[in-house]
């Protein structure tokens, strides 16, 4: 099994920045990371209490926060 490296995190951050800034390619983007992140000096993690203990997968509360973050009117073009 592989190990998540600093290089992988840097690539993830670059990719997310590209998605967030590319309004010509995407009609709508829901920024899940912005909903769940807790910024630390060495990167970001899920806020405590909204993940399954692995800082990667949301628990029920985290899933609800992510679901509530969707702007359904904008997503559906209304």
Helices and strands as residue ranges (DSSP letters): H 6-21, H 32-36, E 37-40, E 43-46, H 60-68, H 72-75
